Amino acid sequence: MTPETLLYAFTFPLLGVFLGLVYKGVDRRVSARLTSRIGPPIRQPFWDVGKLLLKETVVPENAVAWIFNAMPIVSFAASMTLLLYIPFGVLKAPLEGYGDLVVILYLLTLQSLAMAIGGFASGSPFSSVGAQREMVLMMSYEMPLATVIVGFAVLYKSFSLTTIASTPVWGVAGPLAAMGVLLLFVALLVVTPAELAKLPFDIAEAETEICEGMLAEYSGRNLALFYLSDAVRGFAMAALEVVLFFPFTLTSMLNLNLTGTPYYVVEALWFLFKVMVIYLLAITLVRTSFARFRIEQASRVFWVYVNIIALVGLALVWLGV
C-alpha cells in the first residue's frame, strides 16, 4: 500500500462524514422546496450532530447496557469502513481487492443489524417493534441487492469495484446484457431508499406510529453516532451506484488534456456531482413523492416486483455474456 493510499485511507472517511452531512442537508432543503416549504439550512445536520454530542447519553434501566452502547459504534465503524471500498473519482479504493462488492454487501447489512440489535437491547416495546420490522424489511430487500452484485460478477468475472470503474459497464455489455444492466439499475434504485430507511420504506422508524422505533431510547452520543452512520451510508450508497453504472470520467468524455492536481480535482468534482444527482433521484425525489408503506406492502414490493426485475436483469446479463 503506497503512502498516497494510506493518506487516502485516513482522510477519505473523514471527508465522507463531511460530505454525508452536506448531502443530508441538501436532501432536506430540496425536499422542503418540492413540498413548498422553506426548509432548514444545508448546515442543519452539522448543528444536529453538535447538539446531540453535547447532550447526556441516557441508558434505559431495562436495557442490556453493553449491547445498547456498542451498537452505535458498530454501525458507525461499518459505515466508515464501507467508504474504504469505494473508488473516489479516479482514485482507487484503499481496500481494493479485499472482497469489494461481497464485503460491501456485508457492511450494509451490518449497519441495519446493529440498529435492530440495539433496538432489541433497549428493552423498549417501541424499539422492539421497530427492530422486528427492520428484520422483515432486510429479508425483503437484501435479495435484489445481492442479485445486482451477482449480475456484475457474471459480467466482469470479478467483484473488484476498481475493475468495474475502469471499464464502464455500458461498453462491456452487449445489447442483450445492456438491457439486463438497465433492469439491475432500476432494481438498485428501488432498493436504495429501503437500505437507507427513507420514505416510503422507513417503516422501522415510523415516528407517528412507534416513536422512531429502534432509535426511540437512544440519545446523546449514541444517537449522534447513528445519525452520522446514516449520513455516511447515504453518501456511500449513492457513490456505489455511480461507480457501478456511471463511472465515466469527464476528461475522457470531453477529451480534456489534464494531468496532475487539476486532473484529480476536476474528476473529484465530477464524481461528487454524479453522486448528488443519484442521491436526489433515488432518495430525495422518492421520499418526497410517496407516503409510508405498510410492512406487508413493502415486503410484497421487493419479494415480487423488484425481485422479478432483478432476476430478469440477471438472466439477460447471463445470456448476453
Sequence and secondary structure as in RCSB ss.txt:
>XXXX:A:sequence
MTPETLLYAFTFPLLGVFLGLVYKGVDRRVSARLTSRIGPPIRQPFWDVGKLLLKETVVPENAVAWIFNAMPIVS
FAASMTLLLYIPFGVLKAPLEGYGDLVVILYLLTLQSLAMAIGGFASGSPFSSVGAQREMVLMMSYEMPLATVIV
GFAVLYKSFSLTTIASTPVWGVAGPLAAMGVLLLFVALLVVTPAELAKLPFDIAEAETEICEGMLAEYSGRNLAL
FYLSDAVRGFAMAALEVVLFFPFTLTSMLNLNLTGTPYYVVEALWFLFKVMVIYLLAITLVRTSFARFRIEQASR
VFWVYVNIIALVGLALVWLGV
>XXXX:A:secstr
  HHHHHHHHHHHHHHHHHHHHHHHHHHHHHHHHTT     TTHHHHHHHHHHHS     TTS HHHHHHHHHHH
HHHHHHHHTTS BTTB  TTTTSSTHHHHHHHHHHHHHHHHHHHHHTT HHHHHHHHHHHHHHHHHHHHHHHHHH
HHHHHHS   HHHHHHS HHHHS HHHHHHHHHHHHHHHHHHHHHTT TTS TTT HHHHTTGGGTT  HHHHHH
HHHHHHHHHHHHHHHHHHHH    HHHHHT    HHHHHHHHHHHHHHHHHHHHIIIIIHHHHH     HHHHHH
IIIIIIHHHHHHHHHHHHHH 
